[in-house]
Amino acid sequence: MRTTVGIIGGGPAGLLLARLLHLEGIDCAVLESRSRAHVEHRQRAGMLEQGTVDALRACGAADRLDAEGLIHHGIELRFDRERHHIDFPALTGGRTVTIYAQTEIVRDLIALQLAAGPPLLFEAEALAVERPESDAPVVRFVREGREQALSCAYVVGCDGYHGISRNAFPAGRSRTYAHDYPYSWLGILADVPPSGEELIYARGAGGFALHSMRSPTVSRLYLQVPNGTDVADWPDERIWDELAARFAVDGDWRLERGPITAKSVTPMRSYVHEPMSHGRLFLAGDAAHIVPPTGAKGLNLAVSDVRVLARGLIESHRTGSTQLLDRYSNLCLARVWQATRFSYDMTRMLHAQPNGDVFDHRIQLARLRRITASRHAAAELAANYTGLPLGP
C-alpha cells in the first residue's frame, strides 16, 4: 500500500485530519486497531471550544452538531454553599462552548470518511513506524492475520498514549514530562435530565464534583475519589447522596436523580512529550500530551494539533515548502503547555488534598474568591476555558 499521509489511529484527531486532507486532494489512509463498533462507542469528554466547532463546520462534519449540540454561555463555580456564574460571552467578547459527545463526532467523521473519503481500515493494528527520518517512512501493521506495509511520504501518530508512534523516536532525542495526581474521578452516565443549564464545578466538603450533560435527557457527573477506587464500592444510592452533598448550596436548588447506566474510574494525569515530531513522523492528540479532564482540554488540544498539521501538509503539497511543518512541534507545544498549566491550576484549585492540609484548603478558597470577585481573574479563566488562539 502507498499513500501520501499515513495516519495511525481512527479517533477524532486522525479522522479529522483525514477529512481536512481529503478536501484538499491529498491522499491519506487511516489505520485503526479497533473495530468500528468499538470506536463509535468509546465514551469521552464532549466539551468543544469554538475553534473545534469551527473546524468541524469547515469540513462539513457539523450538521448533527449544529442540530443537537448544547451551547453553553458559561460555567458555575460552587464553594462554601455559594453559587457563582462565570459569563463567558461577557468576559471573552462573545465566545461560548458547545456540549456534543465525542462519540457523536467520531460517528459523523466515520460516516463522511466511508462515504467519500480516503481508506479507513478498522482492525488494522500498527506494529512500528520505520525510517521516519527518510523521505519514505513505512508503517507496518497487521490486518486479518496478515502483516502489511504502508509506504508514506509522512506519518501521523494519532494513536493515543498507549500507541506505538512514540516508539519510533530515537533514544535521547525526546523527553517526557509527567505528573500523577493523588486522586481519581468516579464518572457516571445517568438517564436523567440535567439539574442545571450549565456545567457545575463544585468544591464541596468531601472534595470535588462536576455536573455535566450529554443531552437534554442524559447527565454526566463526576466525583473525586481516592486512587485505586473500585466502582463496586459505590452503589447508586451512595453516589447520588455524595453528589448531592458536594453540590449543596443555600437556596432551593436540587440534584435530580435517575437510573445510572454506566460507571467508571479515571486516574488523573498530566503528560507532555517533546518534541512532537521527528523527521516525517508527527504526533497529535493523546499520543503527545494528556491533561486531567478538569479543564476540558483533551479533545480540543487534539483538534488544534490537527489544524496546525493540516495547514503544514497542505502548504507542502501546494508549494513544496516545509516551513510550517518544521515549526509544527513548537507551535503546538506553546498551546499544549498553556492548556496543561490551566488544567493543573483548575485541578489543584477544586480538589481536596488527600492529606487534609488546612493551609491548602484556605489557598484554594482564596483562589476561588479571587476569580468570583475580580473581573480580570474571571476573564483569565474564561479565556482559557473557551480556548486560546491557535497561533500563527
C-alpha angles and dihedrals in degrees: 000000000000132000140150098243122024112201120198111204132037100218124114094287096051094041094048092049090050090051094049092049094045091055089056093049096252115145116234141155130209122216115197119182095205132064122267091249092054094048093048093052102045106124113225139152118292110195109125126199117220090255091057091050090048091051093051091048093049092056095045096253100115107079094107092034091058091046099043107020118112113227114215123199096194147330134258123236118204128192136137087021090295130124122220125182120213106204107209101188093048092048100040106036095264105322121148138176130232131220111219121143119250089228088063093049090053092048091050093050094045091052091052092045095051093043100053110342139101123287116303111189117193122200089026106136115202113223104181146343110232130198097001089166092061129079090248111048119179132216114207115205143163123233128168090356095303127108113229138175129229112202114205145171089222135013124208120196110211091152100117133237094312095046128113101238096092089055089072092066109101117248110267094019097091140039134206130210120198140173125186117203121222094237142047138213124251103207129193138186114211133186094232132106114258116270091226143019096247140038113280120213109193132188099196132175091265096044139270128347132176128200113201136150143221098199140341088282103035125066128198116203136176138199129196108241135170118274111267094033115162114218088217087072090060112069116188096261093052091051094051092045092051093046091051091051094050094045093046116132136170105267139046100303114132133190112236114225130205145147113318110223101179139019131186141161119227123193116221120238143159118207135168128181117202128233106024093206139047120183105313095342117100129186123213135179122349091356087073106025144011128193131186110262094242093097095040091230106128101088093035093053090051091052093048090051090052094047092054092044093048090053090052094048091047091050090050091048094049102038108012090240118135094187095115094040089053089055096044098102096046093045093051097041092057089061094037093057092048090051090046090052092048093048091048092050093048091048095048092045096053107034126083112238113241093231091059093237106186092199090056090049092053091048090052091052090048090054092049091048090051092053094047094044101041124062090203093055092045090049090054091054092045093049092053095042095050091045138275119247116284092236134231 
